[in-house]
Amino acid sequence: MKLDPLFSVKDNQLYTIAGDAKVELNFSDVNDISVPCELNQKTIYKILVDQKTIEPEAECYNEEYLASLRDFLKIMEEKNVFAVLCVKPEAVSDSADSAEVESYTACVKHATRRIKDCVSLAGVWLTDDFAASGDDAKISYLIDELVGKHAHYVYFASEKVLAKAKNLGEEYSSKTVLA
């Protein structure tokens, strides 16, 4: 199931597709999706989750958590509120060709497959832990793995990570928002 994009990126700023209005980035962190929180349409919720929560053991995913995440995102969808998924890596490697990068990417990919029909998920946060150091190719590897099923996603990043995305070319920097 492919969703139509609701956002576009111009000059690394976020815009709505309908109306072409610039979106002010007001983020609020959500550390626990089981705790109800008041949802505000002027806020983008950054869902922070450890890789270990999604993947407690190698290639063994916590489907119960992912079902709860999907339910949370569906509530957000009903209220016309948006979120970005921020998976904190368990281990970090400078090389794009490492087991850590492959494991992290597989984890994010699996999670996004389980929530693929959630219109409220605007995209994925490219964490500094994962993307700021080492090989720029880590960013392209993650985006390339996700874009086939999630072409509508926007990628949110710090200045340092955005600079790396720009090094990779327009194909990647044009999907990345400075957050």
MARFIVEX-163416 format. One record per residue (C-alpha): residue number from 1; chain; x, y, z. Coordinates in Angstrom, 2 decimals. Layout:
<rs>
- NUM	A	X	Y	Z
...
</rs>
This chain:
<rs>
- 1	A	0.00	0.00	0.00
- 2	A	1.56	3.25	-1.11
- 3	A	0.35	6.53	0.34
- 4	A	0.25	9.85	-1.45
- 5	A	2.65	12.44	-0.08
- 6	A	1.18	15.09	2.20
- 7	A	4.44	17.04	2.45
- 8	A	7.17	18.22	0.14
- 9	A	10.65	19.55	0.76
- 10	A	11.92	22.80	-0.76
- 11	A	15.31	24.19	0.25
- 12	A	15.29	21.73	3.15
- 13	A	12.09	23.22	4.55
- 14	A	8.81	21.32	4.97
- 15	A	5.72	22.32	2.98
- 16	A	2.23	20.90	2.70
- 17	A	1.23	19.49	-0.68
- 18	A	-2.29	20.87	-0.32
- 19	A	-1.92	24.62	-0.29
- 20	A	1.88	24.62	-0.57
- 21	A	2.19	26.28	2.86
- 22	A	5.43	26.13	4.82
- 23	A	5.12	23.98	7.93
- 24	A	6.52	25.43	11.14
- 25	A	8.50	22.69	12.82
- 26	A	7.36	22.46	16.42
- 27	A	8.45	19.08	17.74
- 28	A	7.36	17.33	20.90
- 29	A	9.09	14.16	22.03
- 30	A	7.04	11.07	22.80
- 31	A	9.00	8.53	24.81
- 32	A	6.14	6.24	25.79
- 33	A	3.29	5.55	23.36
- 34	A	1.31	3.76	26.07
- 35	A	0.83	7.00	28.02
- 36	A	-1.97	9.13	26.56
- 37	A	-0.91	12.63	25.67
- 38	A	-2.78	15.67	24.48
- 39	A	-2.34	16.03	20.72
- 40	A	-1.96	19.42	19.09
- 41	A	-2.29	19.92	15.32
- 42	A	0.49	22.52	15.35
- 43	A	2.99	20.01	16.70
- 44	A	4.89	17.20	15.01
- 45	A	5.43	14.38	17.46
- 46	A	8.86	12.79	17.46
- 47	A	8.34	9.20	18.54
- 48	A	11.56	8.18	20.26
- 49	A	12.20	4.46	20.49
- 50	A	15.30	2.39	21.08
- 51	A	16.22	-0.16	18.45
- 52	A	16.19	-2.74	21.26
- 53	A	12.49	-2.02	21.89
- 54	A	11.62	-2.85	18.28
- 55	A	14.21	-5.62	17.91
- 56	A	14.98	-7.17	21.33
- 57	A	17.10	-9.86	19.66
- 58	A	18.69	-10.00	16.21
- 59	A	15.97	-10.34	13.57
- 60	A	13.34	-10.96	16.27
- 61	A	10.87	-8.07	16.30
- 62	A	8.51	-6.94	19.04
- 63	A	5.28	-7.15	17.06
- 64	A	3.23	-6.24	20.14
- 65	A	5.06	-2.91	20.40
- 66	A	4.69	-2.31	16.66
- 67	A	0.93	-3.00	16.87
- 68	A	0.70	-0.47	19.72
- 69	A	2.69	2.02	17.66
- 70	A	0.29	1.53	14.76
- 71	A	-2.71	2.07	17.09
- 72	A	-1.10	5.27	18.43
- 73	A	-0.47	6.56	14.90
- 74	A	-4.07	5.76	13.90
- 75	A	-5.32	7.89	16.83
- 76	A	-3.07	10.68	15.58
- 77	A	-4.47	10.22	12.07
- 78	A	-8.04	10.66	13.35
- 79	A	-6.99	13.96	14.92
- 80	A	-5.03	15.11	11.83
- 81	A	-1.77	15.14	13.77
- 82	A	1.60	14.04	12.41
- 83	A	4.60	12.19	13.75
- 84	A	8.12	11.25	12.78
- 85	A	9.75	7.99	13.84
- 86	A	13.10	8.34	15.59
- 87	A	14.77	4.98	16.21
- 88	A	17.86	5.27	18.40
- 89	A	20.48	2.74	17.27
- 90	A	21.74	0.09	19.63
- 91	A	25.27	0.20	18.20
- 92	A	27.04	2.70	15.97
- 93	A	29.52	2.13	13.19
- 94	A	31.30	4.58	10.91
- 95	A	31.14	2.18	7.97
- 96	A	28.03	1.77	5.82
- 97	A	29.11	-1.83	5.19
- 98	A	28.86	-2.88	8.84
- 99	A	26.60	-5.35	10.61
- 100	A	25.42	-2.52	12.90
- 101	A	24.23	-0.37	9.99
- 102	A	22.59	-3.35	8.32
- 103	A	20.82	-4.32	11.56
- 104	A	19.65	-0.77	12.26
- 105	A	18.36	-0.31	8.72
- 106	A	16.55	-3.65	8.80
- 107	A	14.95	-2.66	12.11
- 108	A	13.69	0.70	10.81
- 109	A	12.50	-0.94	7.59
- 110	A	10.59	-3.62	9.50
- 111	A	8.98	-1.05	11.79
- 112	A	7.87	1.13	8.87
- 113	A	6.39	-1.91	7.10
- 114	A	4.22	-2.57	10.15
- 115	A	2.91	1.01	10.14
- 116	A	2.85	1.50	6.36
- 117	A	-0.82	2.48	6.24
- 118	A	-0.49	5.23	8.87
- 119	A	-1.02	8.54	7.12
- 120	A	0.04	10.34	10.30
- 121	A	3.67	9.20	9.94
- 122	A	5.37	11.98	7.98
- 123	A	8.73	10.26	7.90
- 124	A	11.85	9.17	9.73
- 125	A	14.35	11.09	11.83
- 126	A	17.95	10.53	10.72
- 127	A	19.49	10.41	14.18
- 128	A	22.88	11.94	14.81
- 129	A	23.89	8.68	16.53
- 130	A	23.37	6.84	13.26
- 131	A	24.15	9.35	10.54
- 132	A	26.33	12.20	11.82
- 133	A	29.61	10.31	11.96
- 134	A	31.40	8.12	9.49
- 135	A	30.40	7.18	5.99
- 136	A	27.81	9.37	4.21
- 137	A	26.59	6.21	2.49
- 138	A	24.79	5.16	5.70
- 139	A	22.19	7.82	4.93
- 140	A	21.71	6.74	1.31
- 141	A	21.52	3.08	2.37
- 142	A	18.72	3.76	4.87
- 143	A	16.75	6.03	2.53
- 144	A	17.16	3.64	-0.41
- 145	A	15.84	0.77	1.71
- 146	A	12.75	2.77	2.73
- 147	A	11.88	4.71	-0.42
- 148	A	10.51	1.72	-2.37
- 149	A	7.54	1.31	-0.04
- 150	A	7.52	4.79	1.48
- 151	A	8.23	7.29	-1.29
- 152	A	6.08	9.82	0.59
- 153	A	8.40	9.94	3.63
- 154	A	10.34	13.03	4.55
- 155	A	13.63	12.64	6.44
- 156	A	14.34	14.97	9.34
- 157	A	17.92	15.76	10.30
- 158	A	20.29	18.01	12.18
- 159	A	22.53	20.45	10.30
- 160	A	25.42	18.00	10.42
- 161	A	23.39	15.13	8.96
- 162	A	21.78	17.42	6.38
- 163	A	25.27	18.43	5.18
- 164	A	26.05	14.74	4.68
- 165	A	22.80	14.24	2.74
- 166	A	23.77	17.18	0.52
- 167	A	27.14	15.51	-0.14
- 168	A	25.20	12.53	-1.49
- 169	A	23.37	14.74	-4.00
- 170	A	19.95	16.15	-4.75
- 171	A	18.30	12.72	-4.69
- 172	A	18.82	12.60	-0.91
- 173	A	18.98	16.23	0.17
- 174	A	15.69	16.97	-1.61
- 175	A	13.92	14.59	0.81
- 176	A	15.62	15.93	3.95
- 177	A	14.36	18.69	6.22
- 178	A	16.52	20.67	8.62
- 179	A	14.99	20.05	12.02
</rs>
